[in-house]
Amino acid sequence: MSFQQYLIIGMKMNKKFKLSALAACTLVLFGCNSNNSDSVQDQSSLVKDFQILSNKIELKKENKYCKDNGILIEFGEDKNKSNKLDRDEVQDSRYVCDGEVVVKQGDNKAILKKALVAISNILPNTSECHGNGGRKILLGVDENSNNLLEKNEIKHVYDMCNIQEKAEEVKINSITSQLVQAGSTITIKVNITNLPKYAKVVWYDDKGKMVGENLAFEYTAPKVAGNYNYTIKVEDIENKKILAKQSVVIKVIPIEVPTKTGIVELNNQSVYIPSEFRQQPLSGDINGAMIYAKNIKPLLEAYSFKVSEVISTPNDNNEMMGFVAEKSAKELGENINNIQNSLVNSINQITFDNSSITDLTNLSTTKVSDVELSTDYDLTLSSGEKPTDLIEKIINQIALDKDGGQINDLTPSEGETLSSEYKLNMNVKFNQSTDSITMIVTLVSKESEKRYQDIIVKTTSESISVDKAAVIKNKTDTFAAKVLTSKSDFLFVIDNSGSMGDEQNNISTLTESFKNTMQTMGIDFQVATITTDTSELRGKGFTNDFKQITADFKPGTYGNGIERGIYFSEKALKPNGSVIDAGYPRIGASLSVIIMSDEQSQYESCGWWCASEDRAEGPFDVKNNLFVKNGYRVYSIVEPTDANYSQYDDLANETNGKTLNINAQNEYQVFMDKIAKDSGAMSAGYKLKSIASQTVLSSTLKVTVDGIEIPRDSKNGWQYYPQSNSVLFFGRAIPKENSKINISYNYVDGVKKSK
């Protein structure tokens, strides 16, 4: 099939802009590429000093450009210097339409060739863009439906070059501090790029009174807890003007609630960093900071548990690192899913001198909230690179707050080693009121990943960033320990269509992972299995016999080719359905639904042979359904290529479940562990007493049993489960009956005017 048959590229050219762009190419050889490349730089802008900006617009079905969906990119000069491309400033545009839907031979699977755009940063002082930096916009069609614009799918490239190198501006990168107890003293530090010798840094309180000078501020908190407003100003002593300023909201908590939680203050958000990390400043064109995992063994030795099974982290070896940053959401998308996909597509364009990314696989996705996603990726390079070098590339690609900018170089530690396989974890939050995003990203080699699993979860899988003006309060919930047994019921929905012939090894891995989890968790469990073409329970119905479960998980591949996993699981859970008739879920037990399929959901589809009682009354509403209403959590093990038009992952998101890539067999064990622990927290966890409107800052949680602090550890400690707002104990940390449990935490109680 030819390219023209499934890709439509359109151009709306302003004549003046087209000619000036041509002049830029022919007269100064500036910002132009030779292969399938266009320049969108206006030669006249070299004199005017206007920046070239762009808008990315998601085109809906039956728009004036495309028959179906697509993407429109608009370009123009920011003549009013608002840092936003207004309608009257648009001079040029390109659009890409979705390709046709292709039916894959053999399994009757429809594949949508979706239009994709990737934005790649062009660093200053490189051969591109005459050394001034800029952005490279890449357009193409997702021919393999993996949501990534890969190098062989790129059809057009557009360079957006910065007009000229501007004078170095003074920039406040971040402010690092920690939650401070009433009456105590802490040091608050500010990091500033391009601080002139003739300038001074001054701290002011909310009444305009100067309270400190310099990059470090010794702050003594008042005796009353609350939010306190301060402002940092960089003042030009000679010319008597302000070069930069930023507000700081210091959170003071009650003296009886000690905490070691660090804080990174960004432009609009405060990020609460778990105590297992140390913070380091970043300088350059970024609003953010680096975070490095501390030595693990000393952290756990502070508690009264043996740690012989814990591998010590070398002090000079930056094994696990990451960053927090805030930037504009412009061009990234209109919702959190599109924004996340834009960032990952940008990462996928990273190259080194001698290597590049050969694979960036989405392993799992968790919806933290309607505006916040947590995603895990396997990142593979063609040859080994040090983690510091890779994280620097990622920061320069997705985290800068200036187009064509860069951070100052990061230097690897002496102990860092080369690796070609990494685990990349991302938490991205869309701040709609400021049209910005906050990102928390961690990176660790696959070889070292296991020892950092708990730290990764509490950093990128939970919400730890809030509005700077948020009112932070503290609470301590007290419980008398009870002898609790997690009581969990599971309904597995296994695709038994012909296309699952290639997935039999995956089913075997799933079976073994589930068996391992149940044997180590000590859960009172019952399991039943249905398929994607019937609601009838397999085998003997609900059972905890692993031999029977193994047989039930292997339904064969001769089932109906129309996979209706949501429809039949819903039918099984309705009154008079097979699950309800069997007496499940049991009283006091949680119910989890796990759907495994390599095809998209086909809720309404029903062949001519379909019985009348199996015909859906209408389309499935992922927000209003039996699963949501009854608190049944859904987990999906599916093909990522089906995400664009399947509801399995959408239902998992809406029910606070999780989605796993069906091909990521090495992640099955972790996935099943999460499902088991989620279910255990629902039935046997200690539920915090905060209300739904109050967001718990999980990085501030502190748990004691009879006055002894217990570590957050999934083997011999506790874990927090935000979906059920509960704390669950494990191993040697499970409290004895009637022990006194205190759980202290900070939470967001609205956004109000600070003191």
C-alpha angles and dihedrals in degrees: 000000000000123000092243092059096064106020126064118189117187132189130197106192128195103213096225092049093046093052094045090049089052090050089053089056100043103035106037103014087229125158097347130131125200104219117065089323134136130191119225095186118118112220091211089059089071086074099034094050092222117151121232110238133179141202125216113210125186108224116217126212118297096013121156092264105042137029089223132013125318146144129267122201117195124194134194149131119284091228096167091046092231092138086238129094106237124202094255090051096059109113104161140017142186127196134195122197128207114265124238124288108257123201111223110227119241102029102037091239119162116222121194115212097213125197112247136188126198125190117208124190118237108211121223119251093037130115092258121083093014090283095298097104129228141154134296115213115202123194131191148119126278097237096175095040096233094129091244125111100224126196095257090051096055111109104168135025126196123189117210104194127196109246099232138339108273127213112277107269126212109250132187104216102183145326117229125200138122140242104289127212119231110272096011130112129236136170117246116198131198124199117210130184120216096009106179122225090236093057132084133204114231130185119211131187123226091274093056095254116144109241103169149357136214135040093295123056122196102215124194110196122225119246093250118080119233145086119311123194124222134164129214116208130187103211127199102223095194100046096028098230137123114256096183140346139183135183121240124201110198114204113215117193131191115284093238092064110073117193137170096199112139124218130212110197113209130178096283106355138061116214117205107214119206114246091245089076133073118211126228128184124250121208131198131049097347142098099213150066141238123251125201127191112243125230105294102209098057089049093058095039087068087072128069095255132102112250102189090124092056117094113224118238114230110246094227095044117092093205098155121031141149145154143239120218144162125212143155117287093216114136092005098097146278099267139027095264093054092043092052091048091050092053093049092048088054091051089051090063094061117124135178128204091264105015145035140189109284098175135020107176123185104225101178143347131208125189105223092179139331089281101032131070133184116203134178125207140185107222118196126187127201088237136006124287132176115256093240091055091049095047089050089055091049092049092049090049103047113006108055120112093208125065110240093009131123143200122250111268120282116219120219116232119248092251097054116117133204119259134173096195122065141168111227119194123187136187113188124183124190112216100201098185092060097028089234138120133225116208131192112190131180130188130193134158115259088240092060099033099100096062092054098045096110093047092050092052095052092046107044105014097058135053110263101152125082140170111283090236093052116128108239118204134176132229137180118203117198125205136177106229116246132193098257129179119197108241112198136170121196131197113195119198110198123191108235099181124123093260090068091072089098092048100061092104088052090054090051090051090049091051093050093045092051091048092050092049096049093047093053100038100059092223124162095231142170125191133198129178134208131169134236092260103047142030092215113120114243124235114345094342118239113021144151094207107118093206090057092043091053091053093045092052091059105064094157129237103274097093129114114300090223103085112209103168096151094045096051096041088051090049091050090054097047121097107287089018120135095258095046092044089054089058098255145178090042121230108276094013128116120228123220125184118207116192119193118188140139092209136066120266115266102193098164099031114111128160126228089265092058115121115242092243090058095056114107116236091220144326120318116258108212092197099047114040146107094276095054095043094051098041093244107159116220125206122189129206101190148140111279089217089068094057094096095063108013128093100207093090092040091055091048089054094048093050095047091252128128138249123225130192105248090218095055097091092163088064097051095092094051089046094052091046089056093049091050094047092046090053092045092051090053094052105028107016127111103250116218116236098228114118126244095261091055113084112214113222096222094194088067096055117126122183127194131179114201089342096309116117114236122209124238098249129140094217105043107005139036139297132203120227111199094190091066095021089232141133118222126192126220140195118335091357095069103119123239117247114286093011112146112250120195119188114187124186145153121240139185112251102185131295115281140159111287123235 
